[in-house]
Amino acid sequence: MPLTWINGPIIQAGESLSDPVDLTGGSLLRITMPKEWSDAEVTFQISTDGDAYNDLHNYDGGEVSLPVAAGAAVLLPPDLMRGIGFIRFRSGSSSNPQPQPEQRNFALTVEVPDAPAGVTASGAKAGTRTRTAHRRAPRKTAKPRRKHR
């Protein structure tokens, strides 16, 4: 699948929570950390509609957090960020947010689907028939077998 890059999100100086990023077009695969990151873990808030956000927890009930280093690239497990509409990054945890002293810019790598909208996996535009769709019965190309006695 093709990759796309997003400049952002951004945590403003003195804040611990970033602006939101729209991930409805793909799945987040990699985070590139700001070079001047102040020592803190990264946690997340997610939203389906971009309005109401919830802290991201895993199936065990623990908050999803990444121990990170300044300027590092962080590869994410394939299913961790699948199905997220919108995301915000937090410096620190939900119970202990840690404001960043300066503006922090992240960069994201997102995996996007192969086919453009309205095109099926076969490459045909949605709603059009392919040649095989017209065929009602298989072709008879072989001669009938003779029965042996």
ZAMARGU-4260 file (C-alpha; in steps of 0.2 Angstrom, whole numbers, plus 5000, padded with zeros to 4 digits):
<rodrens>
0) 5000/5000/5000 | 5006/5018/4997 | 5012/5029/5010 | 5009/5047/5014 | 5017/5059/5026
5) 5009/5072/5037 | 5018/5087/5045 | 5010/5087/5062 | 5002/5086/5075 | 5009/5101/5085
10) 5010/5103/5103 | 5011/5122/5107 | 5023/5129/5119 | 5017/5127/5137 | 5004/5114/5132
15) 5004/5095/5134 | 4990/5091/5121 | 4992/5093/5102 | 4980/5099/5089 | 4970/5085/5081
20) 4976/5075/5065 | 4963/5068/5053 | 4968/5049/5050 | 4952/5044/5041 | 4961/5041/5025
25) 4973/5028/5031 | 4982/5019/5046 | 4996/5027/5056 | 5012/5017/5054 | 5026/5028/5060
30) 5029/5044/5071 | 5044/5055/5070 | 5048/5063/5086 | 5052/5082/5087 | 5071/5084/5089
35) 5070/5095/5104 | 5057/5083/5114 | 5058/5086/5133 | 5059/5069/5142 | 5041/5062/5143
40) 5031/5048/5137 | 5018/5050/5123 | 5000/5045/5125 | 4985/5048/5114 | 4967/5054/5113
45) 4956/5047/5098 | 4940/5052/5091 | 4928/5045/5078 | 4921/5062/5073 | 4934/5074/5077
50) 4923/5082/5091 | 4923/5070/5106 | 4940/5063/5111 | 4944/5048/5123 | 4960/5043/5130
55) 4967/5028/5120 | 4968/5012/5131 | 4973/4994/5125 | 4963/4978/5127 | 4970/4976/5145
60) 4963/4992/5150 | 4980/5001/5151 | 4983/5018/5143 | 4993/5016/5127 | 5010/5025/5130
65) 5026/5026/5120 | 5043/5028/5129 | 5051/5039/5116 | 5067/5048/5112 | 5070/5066/5105
70) 5071/5065/5086 | 5068/5046/5085 | 5057/5037/5072 | 5044/5026/5081 | 5037/5011/5071
75) 5020/5006/5077 | 5012/4988/5078 | 5001/4986/5062 | 4985/4985/5072 | 4988/4998/5085
80) 4982/5013/5076 | 4970/5005/5063 | 4953/5012/5063 | 4956/5028/5071 | 4947/5043/5063
85) 4956/5058/5072 | 4971/5058/5085 | 4979/5070/5097 | 4996/5067/5105 | 4999/5070/5123
90) 5016/5074/5132 | 5015/5063/5148 | 5000/5052/5153 | 4982/5057/5156 | 4985/5057/5175
95) 5001/5066/5173 | 5002/5078/5158 | 5019/5086/5155 | 5019/5103/5146 | 5032/5105/5133
100) 5042/5122/5135 | 5043/5125/5117 | 5032/5121/5101 | 5034/5103/5096 | 5031/5097/5078
105) 5029/5078/5075 | 5029/5070/5058 | 5018/5055/5053 | 5019/5041/5040 | 5001/5035/5036
110) 4997/5019/5025 | 4983/5023/5013 | 4973/5011/5002 | 4979/5007/4984 | 4964/5011/4974
115) 4957/5029/4973 | 4939/5031/4979 | 4926/5023/4968 | 4938/5010/4960 | 4936/4992/4965
120) 4951/4981/4968 | 4950/4974/4950 | 4953/4992/4944 | 4935/4994/4937 | 4925/5009/4942
125) 4912/5005/4955 | 4895/5002/4947 | 4902/4996/4930 | 4902/4978/4924 | 4917/4968/4919
130) 4917/4956/4904 | 4915/4940/4915 | 4900/4948/4924 | 4890/4946/4907 | 4893/4928/4906
135) 4878/4917/4912 | 4885/4900/4910 | 4902/4892/4907 | 4908/4890/4889 | 4907/4872/4883
140) 4924/4869/4874 | 4927/4851/4877 | 4918/4837/4868 | 4907/4825/4878 | 4916/4810/4885
145) 4912/4793/4877 | 4907/4780/4890 | 4918/4765/4890 | 4910/4748/4891
</rodrens>
